[in-house]
Amino acid sequence: LYWGASLLVMAYTFVNEMLKTRNVSQDIEVRLPCLRPAHAALVVPDDSNNNLGAANYLVEERISVKFVKYINKISAVPACSLEGGETVIIMLLCFVQHVQCRLTGSMVYLSDF
C-alpha cells in the first residue's frame, strides 16, 4: 500500500526536477493534475483471544465522488470513453507508468489506475 503511494510521489518528483531544468514547457506545471492514491490499510486482529480467527481486512477510503477507471491492470490501454479533464488525467497516468518503469529499471510500475 505504501509502495504505490511512493511510486506516485517518485513520478511527481521526477516532473518537478524536469521543470527545474527548464528543458520542458513550463505550462505543464499549470495543467498538471494533483492526484493521490486512495488511503487504504491492512488490518489484522491484535488480540489472540478474539473469535475472528485469522481474518485480515483491507480497509479502504470511501470515494464519495464519481469513480473513474482510467487504466485496467489486464490491459495497458487507457479507457477510451474519457473526455474533458479526464483526458489530461489519463495522459498523466500513462506518463507516470512510463516514469515508474524507467526509474525502477523496469522492475515495477503501478498498473491499475
Number of C-alpha atoms within 10 A of each C-alpha: 11 10 10 15 14 12 21 21 16 16 20 17 12 16 17 12 12 14 16 11 8 9 9 12 9 12 9 11 12 7 11 13 14 8 12 10 13 11 13 13 12 10 11 12 14 7 8 9 8 9 9 11 9 9 9 11 10 9 11 11 10 9 9 6 6 6 7 10 12 22 19 13 11 8 10 13 11 17 15 10 8 15 10 7 10 15 16 14 19 20 12 17 23 18 13 22 20 15 21 21 16 13 15 11 9 11 9 14 19 19 15 14 15
